């Protein structure tokens, strides 16, 4: 639908899918399923552009979910989708950000491919240890959703919720940061909105040192000289809010 009607859609998400026109008959269907279909980014993009030769606008943003243990739709199809849609957006094949354990879920790796304006044009979620299944987080809290079936997997991550966030349909729960001092230290302040009665569990790299109360909505951190992720979970009664993982990049670090 995104390839056929690019002027209609702003964004779309593909779960365990394949590149446009990778399947045209039963034989190419089998080859694709096994992960044996591959083309260059330009070749994949050409198939989409040929469907609408007169279209000159921007193509929809693409969000891709692919289980790395999928035996029904091989993980290579996620790679081919990335090739196709990064080429359609005329952006590079290497992600601008790679966030492991996104939203504090160990199986989820989020790869972001930005356009020239710095906006996420393609997002590729690799799901470690997940087969042909939809990631869910059963429950009645705002960030939860889905139920366990033959084709779903509880990894404490509601893909429906986070896709709605990526679409821009609901606000992204973000961690804000600022540096303190005169530039001679590496102390950073991280914060999220305060909710009365809530407690906050911060998760930082081992090389970081939290200064002061580590259960508050605002913390000061002696960060150090290495890059890493910041996660925080807000516990409010029986429900929790997990904030979007913040990747802190330190120049020259690994």
JORAMO-V626107 format. One line per field, one symbol per residue. phi: phi as a letter, one per 20 degrees, with the letter a starting at -180 (. if undefined). Layout:
phi = ???
This chain:
phi = .fffcffedebbcddldcffmfdcafffffffgenedbcfgffffffffffcfefceeeffddcdbffdfdecgfgffffffgfefffelcffeffbcdelflldgfedddddeefenefeccceedfmdeebefcbgqdfgeerncfcfcbbeclbefffffffffnfcfffdeebbecneneddfcddbcgedgnedcdeccgffecednfedeeccdcefndcfreccbdedcmedcddeggdeeddgnee
